[in-house]
């Protein structure tokens, strides 16, 4: 009982870590995109 419980919790932790990594990379990609947009718009504003 305890062994199967530990195994399932370990599986959940592994899945959670994988999910966190995926969301982290997705968020970082969106963050880089936003930074690029900000730099682009700042450049446009300074040109005026």
C-alpha positions as CSV (number, residue, x, y, z in Angstrom):
1,X,0.0,0.0,0.0
2,X,2.7,2.5,1.1
3,X,4.9,1.5,-1.9
4,X,2.1,2.1,-4.5
5,X,1.2,5.4,-2.8
6,X,4.8,6.6,-2.9
7,X,5.0,5.5,-6.6
8,X,1.8,7.4,-7.6
9,X,3.0,10.5,-5.7
10,X,6.4,10.3,-7.4
11,X,4.7,9.9,-10.7
12,X,2.6,13.0,-10.0
13,X,5.7,15.0,-8.9
14,X,7.4,14.0,-12.1
15,X,4.4,15.0,-14.2
16,X,4.2,18.3,-12.3
17,X,7.9,19.0,-12.9
18,X,7.5,18.3,-16.6
19,X,4.4,20.5,-16.8
20,X,6.1,23.3,-14.9
21,X,9.1,23.1,-17.3
22,X,6.7,23.2,-20.4
23,X,4.8,26.2,-19.0
24,X,8.1,27.9,-18.0
25,X,9.4,27.6,-21.6
26,X,6.1,28.8,-23.0
27,X,6.0,31.8,-20.7
28,X,9.7,32.6,-21.4
29,X,8.9,32.6,-25.1
30,X,6.0,34.9,-24.6
31,X,8.1,37.1,-22.4
32,X,10.8,37.4,-25.0
33,X,8.1,38.2,-27.6
34,X,6.8,41.0,-25.3
35,X,10.3,42.4,-24.7
36,X,10.9,42.5,-28.5
37,X,7.6,44.3,-29.0
38,X,8.4,46.8,-26.3
39,X,11.8,47.5,-27.8
40,X,10.2,47.9,-31.2
41,X,7.6,50.3,-29.9
42,X,10.1,52.2,-27.9
43,X,12.3,52.6,-31.0
44,X,9.2,53.9,-32.9
45,X,8.4,56.3,-30.1
46,X,12.0,57.7,-29.9
47,X,12.0,58.2,-33.7
48,X,9.1,60.7,-33.5
